[in-house]
C-alpha cells in the first residue's frame, strides 16, 4: 500500500489544529452568571374570542384563525390570517381568552401588510376580563405594579414579538395608529412554569371538592417561579408568612422541591438579626414554623443543621420579648392578615398563640440539633405564654391560632367564634388555620361545607386560581371575572377589595389561599405525618358526607396510595399502599 506523504502531513496538521483548538476552548473562562433557568416555556393557543371592536367584518376579519395551533413561524402568505384595520372612525381591538390563569407573556406572530413597516399596538393582560379591558388608574385601580401588564409596542412586519411577564388569563390587543393595517398569524400565550409532576392527588364523590383541591394545587404551582412567590401578577416576592400555606400545599402535592429551601434561605440571608423578616415580627415566627413542617415532611437533617446558628439566635430574640407576666411584647410591624390588620386586640391574641407555637416547634428542632439550652428556654417560656388567655375580640384569625396553640380548647373557640356565620369573615390566608381549628374540634363536615361555600364561591365567579382575598358579601350582586359587564351588577374584580388590594390591583392568583388542598389531604384523605421524613404516617380519614375518597401523598420514599369507601353500615373500608420506608399506623 502506498501512502501519500503530503496527505499524511495534512492529516497530522489537521489533528494538531483540532487539539490546539480543543485545548484553547477548554481553557476559556466560562461566562457563568450563577443563574440557571429551570423554568419551562410552553406555547398556549387561545380558546375563544371574548370580544371584538367590530362584528361587521369591515375592520376585523378571520379572527377565529387565532384559535388554531400554529408553529410560531412567520411566512409570506396571508391567506386566512386575522386582519385588523383602522380608519379615522374606528380603532380595531380584540380580546382573547386562554382558558385558565397562566404566568408568563405573549408571542405575537405577524404577517405582511401594505405599509411594510412596524405598526404600533397596545397589549393589555388581565386576570379578569374587566382588568384586560381597563385603563390604568381611575376608580377600578388597574396598575402595572410588580409586573407590566399594559403597554404599547411596535409589532414587526413579517416577524414576531414577545412581550410580558405577568399573571393573566385574558389579553386585549389594540391597533393604535389611524389608517393602519396588520395581519396576525398567531397570538400565543407563553406559559412559564416548573415542569414537575403532581405526585399528590385527591378524588372523591364530590366533584366540587375535587376541583377545589386541584385549584389550590395549581395556584401554588404557578407561584413556584425563581422563588416561591405570593402572587404572579402582584406580590411577586418571598413573603415568608404567606409561604406557610404554600409550603404545606407543596408537601401534599409535589413533595420536596428546591424552591422552598431557596426561598427560606433567601429571606434568612436578607434579614440579619435583630431584624424581622419582611419587617414583620410574625413572619419571623412563620419562618421557624415553616422549617419545622418542612423537616417533618422531608426529614432533611443536613439542611436543618445549616439553620442552627440563625435559628437558635432568633428563638432567643423571641424569648427576650416575653415579659415577666408571660405576655408577648414583640415589636416591628405587627400583622396577622389584612382583614384583621386594624384589630390590635386580635393581633395580640394571635401573636401570643403564634409565639407559643413557634417556641414549641423551636424547642423540638433545637433538641434534634443538640442545642438543649435553647430548647429548655423555649419550653419554659412557651409554658408562660400558655398561661395567659388573651381576648380574641371575636376574631376568627386569633381564635384559630389560640386553638392550634392549645391556649383555648378548640371546641370553645369554634362554638363561640369560628362557627358563627359559617364562612362569613373567613379570609383566604388565615382560612387555612380556621379550617385547622375546626378539625381540632372534630367539626369536619362543617369545615367541608365552608370549603364548598367560600373557596367554591370563587370558582362560581370564574376563578381558575384562588384569590388574594374574598368576601362572600362581594358576590351577592356580582358578575364573574369571565364575563363582560352586566348592567345592574357589580364587577367582582374592579368594584371590591381593600387595603393594598383595592379594585383591579387585587391579585387573583395568591398562593396563601391554597389551604383547602392541604386540609383535604390531611383530614379527609387522612394523612398525618408522625415522624420526620414520613417514616411513620397515620391514616385517619374523615369522610363527612362523602361516599368515597381516594388519592396519593408524596413522601421522600415514594408515594402513598389511599382509598376509603363508606360501607352500608356506616363504617369506612380503607385500602392503603405505602412504599418501603414508610410505616402506616391507624390511631383510631
N, C-alpha and C positions, 0 to 999 in steps of 0.2 A: 504494500500500500504506500502510495506516495503522499507526503504531507507538504502542502504549500507553505513555505516558510513565512510568506507575507500574511497569509490567513491566520497562521498561528500567532504571529506577532500582534495582529489587530485584535485577536481574541483575548490575548493576555492584557493588552492595553485596556480593552473594554472591561475586563474583570477588575483591573486596578481602579478604573474610574468609578465603577459601581461600589467598590469597597470604600474608596475615599468619600464618595457621596453619602454612603450609609453612615460612616463614622461622623461626618460633619452633621448629618441630620440628627443622629442620636445624641450628639453633644450640644445641640441647640437648647437654650433655656426654654422651658415650657411657658407659654403665655396663659397662665392659670390665675384666675381672679379669686379662686377659693370657693366659687359657687358652681353648683351643678344643677341644671334644670331637670327635675324629676317628674315634671307635670306632663300629662298627655294632652295633645290637641286633637279635637275631633270636630269635623265639619257637620253641621246640622242644617237640614233644609227646613224652611218654614212650613207649617202645617196648614195655615189658612191666611187669607187676606181679610182683615177685620174691617177695613175702611179704605176708600179711595176718594180723592177730592173730585173725581169725575166718574160718573157712571154712564155717560152718553157714548163713550168710545171716541170722542173727539180729541181728548187730551191724553188719555191713558189707554193703551191697548195691550192685549196679550199679557196682562198682569199674572194670570194663572200659570204662565210658564215658569215663574219663580218658585212654584211649588214642586217642580220636578228636580230630582237629584242631578247634579252636574259634576264636571270633572275639574273645576277651578281654572280652566284654561280659556283665555280669550281667543277668538278666531275671527275671520273676516266675514262671516256670514251672519246676517241679522234676521234670518227667517225665524219668525215666531217669537222673537225676543220682546220683553216688556219695553214699550216705548212710552216716554213721558215728555210732554210738550208744554211749554209756557208761551202765553202771548200777553198782551197788555191787560187782558181782562181775567186771566186765570193763572194760578200757580199750582202746579201739579204736586201731589203728595200721596203717599201710600203708607198704610200701617200693616205690618206683618206680625203674625203670632207664631212663635216657635214651640208652643205647646206646653212647655214646662219651664220653670226657673232654671237659668243657666248662669255660670260665671265665665266671663271671657270677653270676646269682642265680635267684630263683624268682618267678613270678607265680601267685598263687592267686586264682581267681575263685569267689566263694561264692554259694550260693543262699539260700533263705529257710527259716528253721526256727522252731519254735514259740515259743521264748523271745523272739525279736525283738531280741536284744542281741548284742554281740560275744561270741565264745567263745574261750577260751584254748587255744592249740595249741603244740606243740613241733615245730620243724623241725631235722632233722639232715642235713647234707650229708656225702657220703663219696666219696673217690676209689676206695674199695673197698666191697663190701657190709659187710665187717667194720667199717669206720670208720663207716658210716651207722648201724649197729646198736649202736654202742658208747656207753658212758658216759664222761664226761670223767675223765682221770686213770687211776689204777689200773695194773695190770700191762700193759695194752695201750697206755697212754700217749696216749690221744686228747687233742688240745689245741684251743684256739682261738687259737693263736699266729699273728700276722700277718693272719689273717682269721677273723672269727666264723663258725663253721660249725655251731654248736649253740646254739640259743637259743629262748626262749619268746616268744610274741607274741599279740596279740589279732587274731582274724580277724573282719572286719566282716560284718554281716548284709546280704545283698544288695549286696555291693560287691566290691572286690578289693584285694589287698595284695601289695606286692613286698618281698622280703627277700633278703638275702645278697649277698656279693661275694667269691667264693672259687673254688677249683678243685674239680670234682666230676663224678661220673657218676650217683651214686645219691642219692636223697632219701627220708628217712623222715619221715612226718607222724603225730604222736600227738595225739589229742583228750584234753585233760588233766582237765577238771572232771568229777566224778561226776554222773550223771544229766543228761548234756549230749547235744546232738544238733547235727550240722552237715550241710549238703549242699555238696559240692564239684562245681562245674560244670566247672572246668578247673584243672589244675596244669601249668604250662608252665615249662620252663627258659628263662631269659633268657641267651642266648649273646652275650657281648661280645667282639668281635674286630676286627682291622683287615681291612677289605674290600679285599684286594689279590689280584691273580691269581698263580697258581702258574706262573711263566714257565719254570722248570726242570722237568725230568721225567726219569724213569728207568723203563724197562720192559725186561724180559729174559725168557729162557726159564725162569727160576727165580722162581716166584710169591712165595716166602718173602723173597728179597732185594728184590723189588719192594715188598712190604708194609713191610719194614724201612725202606727209603728213604722211603716215604710217611709212616711213623710218625714218623721223625725230623724230617721237614719240618713235620708237624702239631704236634709237641711245641714246636718253636721258634715257630711261628705263634701258638700260644696265649699264649706269653710275650712277644709283641710288643704290650704294652699301652701305657700312657702313656710308659713307658720300656721298655728291654729287661730283663725280669726273669729270674731264675734259676728260679723256681717260681711257679705260680699259686695254690697253697694256702699254701705256706710258702716263705720266701726271695723275697718279692715286692720285691726290692731289686736295685740295679745292683751286681753283683759283677763287677768288670772282668776278673778272670782267667777266671771262668766264661763271660764273654762270648765268648772267642775261638772255641770250637767253634760257638757260636750265630751269630756273625758270618760264619763260613765257610759255615754252612748257609744263612743269608740270601742270601749271594752266589750260591750254587748254585741256590737255589730262587726267590727273589724279585728278585734283582738289588739295585740301590741302594734303600735305604729310610732315611728320615729318622730312624727310631728309633735307628739305630746312631750317627750323629753326635750326636744329642741326648744319648744315654747316655754317650758318651765325653766330651762337654763337661761334663756334669753332674758326673761323678766327678773330672774335672780341676779344676773350679771349687771343688769341696768339699775339695780336697786341696792347699792351698798348700805349696810346698816349704819345708823338707825333709821334709814328711810323706810317708807311704807310702799309696797308695790302698787304702781299706778297712782300713787299719792293717797291711797285709801287703806286705812288700817285693817278693815275686814278682809281686804284682798290678800294681805299677807297671811291672814289666818287661812284663807282658802288655799293658798299655796301649800301649806302644811297638810291640809285635808286632801288635796289632790294627790300629793305624794303618797299619803297613806293608802288611798284607794288604788292608785297606780301600782304600788308594791303588792297589795293584796291580790290584784288581778294577775300581774306578770311575774312576781317573785324575783325581780332583778336586783339581787343584793349588791352586786358591784356598782350599779348605778346609784342605789340608795347610799352607799358608802361615800360617794362623791359629794353628797349633800350635807354630810355630818358637821363640818365647821359652821356653815351658814345656819343650818337647822338648829343646832344647839344654841348658838348666839341669839337667833330670832326668838326661840322659846323663852330664854332668859329675859329678853326685851319685853315680851308679853307679861311675864311674871312681875317685872318691875312696875307695871302699870295696873296692878291689882292692889287696892288699898287695904288697910288693916281690917276693915269690915268685910272683906271678900267681895268687893264691888269692882267691876272693871272701870278703868279710867283711861281708856285708850284715846289717843289724840289723832292728829291727821284728819283727813276728810272722813266723816262717819256716814256710812252708806250701806244699806241692805239691797234694795232695788228701787226703781224710780217711783212706783206708786206709794211706797212707804217713806219716801225721802224727806217729807216735811213733818213726820211724826217722831219727835225726839224721844218720847216715852217708848215707842215701839222699837226704835233703833237701839236704845239702851238695853231693853229686854232681849232683843235679838243678839246684841253684842255679848251680853252676859252668857247666853246659851252657846253662841258660836265659839267663844273663848274656852268654855268648858269642854266642848267637843275637840277643839284644837289641842288643848293640853292633854286630853286623854289619848288622842292619836299620836301626839308628840312623844308622850311617855312610852308608848308601845314601840315606836321607831327607835327611840334612844336606847331602850333595853336591847333591841336587836343589834344596834351599833356599838354596844358596850359602854355607853355614856350613862352609867347608873346614877350619877349625882344629879344630872339634869332631869333624868326620868323621875327621881324621887321628888325633886322640887315641883315638877309638873303635877304629880299625883297629889301632893299636899295642897297646892293652890287650886286644882280642879275641885277638890272636896270643899274648899272655902267658897268657890263660885256656886256650887250646887246648893250650898246652904242658904242662898238668897233667892227669893222668888219675886222677881220684878213684875211690874204691871205691864201686861202686853198691850193694853189700851185697845182691845178688840181687834188688834192687827193679826190677820191670818199669817203674815210673814213671821212675826215674832212668835206667835203661838206655835207654829210649826217647828221652829228651831228649839223652843223650850221643851216640846215633846221629844224631839230627837236627842236632846242633851240629857233628858231624864230629870229636868228641873221640875216639871209638872207632868202628872200622868196623862198619857196620850188621850185616853177616853174623855178626860175632863176638858182638855182644850178642843177636842173635836166637837163635843156636845155644845160647848159654850161659845166657840168661835168659828172653827173651820167649816162645820156643817151648816152654819147659819147662812141661808140664802143659796146653798149649794155652790155653784160655780161663780156666783157673784163675788166680786173683789178678789178673784184669783188673778195671778199675774203669770206671764209666760216664763219668767226666770224662776221665781220662788214657788210657782205652781208645782214644781217637782217636789219641793220639800213639804208642801201641803199634802200632796199625794202620799209621801212617806209617812207623815203623821197619821193619815187615815189608815194606812196599812198597820202601823203600830197599834192602833185602836181596834184592829180587826174589821174595819169597815171597807172591805174590798169591793162589794157591789156598789156602794156609794161612790167610791173612787172611780170605778169604771164608768158609772153614769156621768160623772163630772168630766172625765176624759172625752166621752162622746159629745157632751154639750159644749164644752169650752174649746178644745182643740178641733173637734168636729165642726164647731161653728166657723172656724177659719176655712175649713175645706168647703163648706157650703157657700162661702163667699168667693170661691175660685182659687183658693190657695193651693200651691203645689209644694210650698215650703212654709215653715211656721215663722211667725212674725215677732218683731221686737217687743210688741205689746199688743194686747187685745182686751177689749171690754165688751161684754155681751150687750150692754146698752147701746153701743155704737151700731149694732146690727139690726136694730128694731125697724128702721125705715131706710135701709141702705141697699144700694145695688153693688154687685160684686166687682172684684178687681178685673174680671174678664169680660166686663160689659162696658159699652159706650154709655154716656149719660142717659139716665132715665128721668123724665120730667116728674117733679114732685118727690124724688127720692134723694137720699144723701149719698155722697161719694165716700165709700168706706175708707179709701186711702187718703184722699185730699181734704176731707172735712173734719177729720178726727186726729187723735194723737195728743201728746202732752210733753212737757219738759223739753228734752232735746230732740224729740221726735215728732214735732208738730207737722201735720199735713204730709206732703209727699216726701219730706225728708225721712219719714218713718221707713225703717228697713223691713222688708217683707221676707227676709231670709236671715234669721238670727239663731245661731247655734244654741244659745241658752234656753231656747224654747222647746228643746227636744226631749224633755223629761219623760213623757209617756213611753217612749221607746225603751228606755232603761227600766222603767217601772213595770211595764208589761212583761219584760223578760224576767225580772226578779220575782215578781209577786204572782203573776198569772201562770207563766211557764214554770216559775218556781225556783229559779237558780239563785242560790245563796252561797257565796264563797266563804269557806271557813278557815282555810289555811293559805298562806301566800303561794302564788303561782298556781292556784286552783288545784293544789294537791288533794284537798278534801273539799267536797262540794255537797251541800244538802239540796235536795229537790223537794220543794214544798209548794205544790200547786194550789191556787185559789181560783176556781173557775167562775165563781159568781153565777151568772145566768147563762154561761156558755155550755154548749153540749160537748164540745171538744176543743182542744188546743194542741198544737204541735209546733216544733221549731228546733233550732240549733243554737248552741252557745259556744263561742271560741275560747280555748284555753291554750297555754303555751305547749301543751302536749297533744293538741288536736281538738276536734270538735265533738261536743256532747250532743247527741241526738235524743230528743224527748218527744213522747206522745202521751197525752192524757185524754181519757174518754169517760164521760159520766155514764154510769150504768143505770138500769131501771130502778134499782133500789136506792139511788142517790149517791152511792159510793163512786169513787174515781179509780179507774184502772190505768196504770202507768206502764209505759214501755220505755226504758232508758238504756242507751248505749253510750258508754264512756270510753275514751282512749286509755291506753295503758299509762299509768302515772297519775290518774285521777281516781280518787276513791269516792264513791257516791254513798251518802247516808241519807236516811229519812228520819227526821227528828219528830214527826207527828205520831 
